[in-house]
């Protein structure tokens, strides 16, 4: 069987992105491999180039991987998406499944497992690393009566603004990046603070880190 698929790799670290591209190429399933380094660029590439398969990181500048996945699903409902990330808490995994991820492989996994996951997902199957699959099974088994996670109460725009705030963007900067008025950005910011019951930048930043929107700053 001959495959003529188009792949898109979304990863902000150049060396990791190039490594993934080599693994994707080695499968022999893809006629074209596209790369991009941030969430907004990924959305534009999906609209312009219509990929069949995406390898997606979660920690992306400007627009995190979960938001990218949610929005990609609206324009490309049939695209196959394999998440490749080092961040795998239960809330994030639930959000990814709900958003339509076809698979998840931890960055701690060997390259052979990454290649297997690429092949399986590109063929239309699902593939989750064994430890991730166990985590999801345990979560589903104990999900009865679980209160809705705080992140789920935020709108798509509020989640986007939360990430931008945590990345140290001012309200004026956020308005300019999103093409909205400063007043609208302020309203979104006020609403998300009320929903989360968090009322300062430090608390919002910690929340964003805990929920996988941004990475914790490294300590030297």
N, C-alpha and C positions, 0 to 999 in steps of 0.2 A: 504494500500500500504506500503510495507516494503522498507526502504531506506538503502543502504549499501555504503554510500558515504565517501570519505576521505577528511578531511578538513585540511587546513594549516592556521595557525595564524601567521602573520608577524607584530610584535610590539616590540619595543626596551625596553619598560618598563615592567619589570617582573610582577608586581602586575596587571597592566592593561591586559597584555597577559593572565594571569591566570583567570582574571574575564571574559574575552571574551571566554575562553575555557569552563568555566562553563555555559555560555549562549548557546554556540554552543551545548554542551552536552545535555542541557535541551530540545533542540528541538526534540531529539530522531531520528534524520535523519542521524547521522554519526556513522560509525563503527570504525573510527580511527581519532584522532585529533593530528596533528603535530604542533610544535611550533618552531619559530626561531626569533632572535632578530636583524638581520641586513639584508640589501638588498642582499649582495653577498651570504649569507647563504640561503636566500630565493630562489635565482636562482638555487643553487645547489640542494636544496631539491625538487624543481619542476622537475628538470631533473631526479633525482634519484627515487623519490617516486610518481610522477604523480598524484597530488591531483585533486579532482573534483571541489573543492571550496576553495576560499582564502578570508580571512579577512585581509585587507592590510592597514597599517598605512602609512602616507606620510612622516613623519619626521623620517627617518632612517639613521643611520651612514653609510658613505661610498658610498651608492647608494640609492637615495631617491625613494619614492614609485612610482612616475610617471615613472621613468626609469625602475624600477622593472616590472611594468605593461607592458610597451612597449616590454621588452625583453621576459617576460613570454608569451605574445601573440604569439611570433614567434615559440615557442616550444610547447605551449599548447593552440592552438587557441580556443578550446571549453571550457576551464576552466571558471567557474563562479567567478567573482571577486567583492567583496563588500568592498568599501573603508570606513574606520572608522577613522575619523580624526577631529581635532579641527581647521584645516586650510582650509578655504573654500572661498577664493577670486575667482572672476569671471574667471581670466586667468587660475588658477589652475583647476577649474571645467571644463572649456572648454578643457584643455589638457587631463583631465581624460576621458571625453566622447570620444574625438578623439582617445585616446589610447585604448579604449575598456572596460572601467569600466561598470559593470552591475548595480551598485548602489552606493550610497553614504549616509552615516549617520554621522551626526556631533557628536562629543564626548559629547556635551552638552545635547544630546537626552536621554530620559529615557531608562532603560534597556529593557523595554517591546518593544520599537520601534526597538532597535537593534535586538532583537529576531525575530520580525516580518520581518525585512529586511533580516536576515539570511535565514529564511524559504522561502521567496519569491524569492530571488536570487538563492538559491540552487535548487528550483523547475524550474528554467529557466525563471523566470519573471525578470523585472527590478524593482528597488526600490530606490527612492531618497527621503530624508527627505523633508517635505512640503516646508520649507524655501529655500532649495537647488533647488528644482524643480522650484519655482518661480523665483529665480535668473537666472537659465538657460533659462527659457522662456523669461524673460526680455532681456537677452543678445542676444538671437537668433532674437528677434523682432527688435533689434537695431543694428544688425551686418552688415547691408549694408554699404559698404564704409569704414569699419574699417580697419585700417592699420595692417598688420601682426605683432603680438607681437614679441618683440625682442628675446624672448626665442625660438621662432619657427625657427629663423634663425641659431641657433646653431645645430651642429651635435650631435648625441648621445654621442660621445666621448668628445666633447667640454662641454656638459652639465655635464658629469661625472667629468671632470677635474675642472669645475667651482665649483662644490660642494666640491671637495677635497681641492681646494685653500681656499674656505671660511671656511673650517674646520681646517685651519692653517697648512696644509701639505706643505712642501717645494717641489720644482720641482723634486728633487732627490727622495723624499719620494713617490711622485705621480708616477714617472716612475717605482719604485720598486713595488708598489701596483698593477699597471696595467700591469706589464710585458712588458713595452716598454722602449726605450732608453731615456736618459735625453734630448737629442736633439729633439726627437719626442714630448716629453712632453712640451718642450719649444715652439715648433712650434704651438702646439694646444693652448697653453696659449696665444701666440701672436695673433693667428687668432681670438680667442674668444674676446680678448680685442678690436681688430679692429672692429669686428661685433657689439659689444655693445657700442663702443666708451667710454670705461672705461679703465683707465690707471694706477690704483693703487689697492692694495689689499683691502683697506678700501671700495672703490667704488664697487668692485666685491662682497665683503661680503654683503654690503647693498643690492645689486641687488639680491643676492642669498636668503637673508632673505625675501625680498619683493615678490619673486616668489616661496616661499615655499620649497626651497631646504634644508634650515637649519632653526632652530629656533633661534630667537633673544636671545642673552645672557640675563639671568635674572639679575636684579639689586636688590641688597640687601638694 
